[in-house]
Amino acid sequence: MVTLAHIKEQSRLSLDSYGRPRMTEELKEIGLDIAIVAWAD
C-alpha cells in the first residue's frame, strides 16, 4: 500500500500527465525499486 500511495502522489504532482515509463523513473528517483511486469494473453 505504501507504493500505491507514492504512485498516487506522483500522479497528483504531475497533474496526471505521466505515463508508465516516466512514472517508473520518478518512483526510482525517490528510492522505490519498481519492476515493470508484462504478459501476453
N, C-alpha and C positions, 0 to 999 in steps of 0.2 A: 504493500500500500504506500510505502514511502516513495517508491519510484513513480507510482501513479501521481502522487502529489507534486513531484518535481516536473513531470510531464505537463500536468495541468498548469503549473506556474509558468513554465517556459512558453507554453501556448498562449497564456494570457499576456505575458510580457511582449510577445511578438505580434499581438493583435490577431492571433490565429492565422498568421501568414506563413508559418514554417511547414515545409513538407518533411517527410521521413528522414532524408539524408541530413538536412540542416538541423533538425531536432536531435538526431543522434549525435552530431558533433557538439551541439550546445550541452547536452547531458554529459558527454565525455569531459567537456571543459570544467564542469562543476564536480567531477570526480565519480560519476556513475559509469560503471562498465556495462554498456548496453550492447547486446548482440542482436543482430537482425536475423530472424528466422523466417525462411520462406519455404513453401512446399507447393507442389503441383497436385491437381486433382487427379 
